[in-house]
Amino acid sequence: MKSFKEFHKLNEAEPQQQQQQAQQTNPASTPENPTAAPKPAPQPAPAAPQQPAQQSQPASQETRNALAAKIKPQYEVAKAVVEGIHQAFQNDCGKVTKYDAMGKQIKQFEAQIRNACKTAISIVEQSHFDVHNWDNCSPKSYKGITLHSDRDMDMLKLCAAMIVFYNSLLGKN
């Protein structure tokens, strides 16, 4: 193992080695004229400034269509729930005489649309889609979808939010 003195000797030799290397690379600098300026290295041309991507630009129609295609099954669930509610009440709730049977059906409708909302949210988040830009989609309908666990959001509101969000991805906003 080296002692402290040996390390000190190594550090003293470094400046001399650096001067010798500088003289070899810069012949204008001599021991008699150590202040001779070394030739400046050619500077690379400055790169053109890169413009940051504008985040306020609306998403391309292709991106919106791709997202719409991904959430189409959830849109279909929303339409099916509305159609199921319509048919259930059109035929007088199947002529049931006890509320429990109809109550179970209502809970099933709610569970279907709430799960569809959860799935739609995860798809949108995974795609990193800007849902706050009115040019991309309907932010208000997406916010309605995100409130799927709120007691005050009934299944009709959730179905409407899902359908309007899907339509906003396909249409012009």
Residue, then its C-alpha position, 0 to 999 in steps of 0.5 A: m500500500k502506498s503511503f501519503k508521501e508517495f501520493h503527494k509525489l504523484n500529484e506534483a508530477e501531474p502539472q509537469q506532465q500536463q505542461q509537456q502535453a500542452q507543448q506537444t499539442n501547441p508548438a507556439s507555446t515554448p518554455e521561453n514564451p509560456t504565455a503564447a496563446p494556443k490556437p483556438a479550436p474551431q467552434p461548431a456552428p450553432a444549431a438551429p433553435q428547436q421549437p418546442a412542440q406546442q401543447s395547445q395544438p389540437a390532437s390530430q384527427e387520427t389520434r382522436n379516431a384511434l382513441a374513439a376506436k379503443i373506447k367504442p366497446q364502452y360506448e356500446v355498453a352505454k347505449a345498451v344500458v340506455e336501451g335496456i332501461h327503455q325496454a324495461f320501462q316500456n313493458d311496465c318493468g316486466k309486470v313484476t310485483k315486487y321491487d326487489a327484482m327491478g332493484k337488482q336490474i337497476k343495480q346491474f345497469e349501474a354496475q355495467i356503466r360504472n365499469a365501462c367508465k372505469t375502463a374508458i378512463s384507464i384507456v384515455e390515461q394510457s394514451h396520454f390524451d389531452v382531455h382538457n382541450w376543447d379542440n380535442c374532445s368534450p372536457k365536461s363529458y370526460k369529467g362526468i365519466t371520471l365521476h363514476s364513483d360519485r353517488d350523485m352521478d346516476m346511470l343516465k348521466l354516466c351513459a350520456a357522458m360516455i356517449v357525448f365523449y365518444n361523439s366528441l372524439l369523432g365529430k368537430n368540436 
